[in-house]
Amino acid sequence: MARNPSAMKYHRQAQKARAQNRAVKSTIRTFSKKAAAAAEAGDADTAAKFQRVTISLIDRATKSSTLHKNTAARRKSRLAKRLAKTLSAS
């Protein structure tokens, strides 16, 4: 554990950032699952709405350095591909 004041402060800041990053990533996963579930149910409008929200969240996470830009691109691509495949099959 940190002993000097500056190291203690850095540790506190890192804990806050870690909690915030986890919350952002969790929200992204939640909306991705909602989009996939809507697509599997055959509801294209709802799936598109959740896809837009998910992409927006991913872009914001990338801008704040929570996600790497290549990770963001990969997640958006996989989501789009998954929704297109599910909606075309139904």
C-alpha positions as CSV (number, residue, x, y, z in Angstrom):
1,M,0.0,0.0,0.0
2,A,1.1,3.5,-0.7
3,R,2.7,5.5,2.2
4,N,3.5,8.9,1.0
5,P,0.7,11.4,0.4
6,S,1.2,11.7,-3.4
7,A,1.2,8.0,-3.8
8,M,-2.0,7.7,-1.7
9,K,-3.7,10.4,-3.8
10,Y,-2.7,8.6,-7.0
11,H,-4.1,5.4,-5.6
12,R,-7.4,7.1,-4.8
13,Q,-7.6,8.6,-8.2
14,A,-6.8,5.2,-9.8
15,Q,-9.6,3.6,-7.8
16,K,-12.1,6.2,-9.0
17,A,-11.0,5.9,-12.6
18,R,-11.2,2.1,-12.4
19,A,-14.8,2.2,-11.0
20,Q,-15.9,4.6,-13.7
21,N,-14.3,2.6,-16.5
22,R,-15.9,-0.6,-15.3
23,A,-19.3,1.2,-15.2
24,V,-18.9,2.4,-18.8
25,K,-17.8,-1.0,-20.1
26,S,-20.7,-2.6,-18.3
27,T,-23.2,-0.2,-19.8
28,I,-21.8,-0.9,-23.3
29,R,-22.2,-4.7,-22.7
30,T,-25.7,-4.2,-21.5
31,F,-26.9,-2.2,-24.5
32,S,-25.1,-4.6,-26.9
33,K,-27.0,-7.5,-25.4
34,K,-30.3,-5.5,-25.6
35,A,-29.6,-4.9,-29.3
36,A,-28.9,-8.5,-30.0
37,A,-32.0,-9.6,-28.1
38,A,-34.1,-7.2,-30.0
39,A,-32.7,-8.4,-33.3
40,E,-33.3,-12.1,-32.4
41,A,-36.9,-11.2,-31.5
42,G,-37.2,-9.7,-35.0
43,D,-37.7,-6.1,-33.8
44,A,-35.6,-4.2,-36.3
45,D,-36.5,-0.7,-35.0
46,T,-35.6,-1.5,-31.4
47,A,-32.4,-3.2,-32.5
48,A,-31.4,-0.2,-34.5
49,K,-32.1,2.1,-31.6
50,F,-30.0,0.1,-29.2
51,Q,-27.3,-0.2,-31.8
52,R,-27.1,3.6,-32.2
53,V,-27.0,3.9,-28.4
54,T,-24.2,1.3,-28.1
55,I,-22.1,2.9,-30.9
56,S,-22.5,6.3,-29.2
57,L,-21.4,4.8,-25.8
58,I,-18.4,3.1,-27.5
59,D,-17.3,6.3,-29.2
60,R,-17.5,8.2,-25.9
61,A,-15.5,5.5,-24.2
62,T,-12.9,5.7,-26.9
63,K,-12.7,9.5,-26.6
64,S,-12.1,9.3,-22.8
65,S,-9.5,6.5,-23.3
66,T,-11.5,3.9,-21.6
67,L,-11.4,1.8,-24.8
68,H,-8.6,1.6,-27.4
69,K,-9.7,2.8,-30.8
70,N,-9.1,-0.6,-32.4
71,T,-11.1,-2.3,-29.7
72,A,-14.0,0.2,-30.3
73,A,-13.9,-0.4,-34.1
74,R,-13.9,-4.2,-33.5
75,R,-16.9,-4.1,-31.1
76,K,-18.9,-1.8,-33.4
77,S,-18.1,-4.0,-36.4
78,R,-19.0,-7.2,-34.6
79,L,-22.3,-5.8,-33.3
80,A,-23.3,-4.5,-36.8
81,K,-22.4,-7.8,-38.4
82,R,-24.3,-9.8,-35.7
83,L,-27.4,-7.6,-36.1
84,A,-27.4,-7.8,-39.9
85,K,-27.0,-11.5,-39.8
86,T,-29.8,-12.0,-37.3
87,L,-32.2,-9.6,-38.9
88,S,-31.6,-11.0,-42.4
89,A,-32.2,-14.6,-41.2
90,S,-35.6,-13.7,-39.6
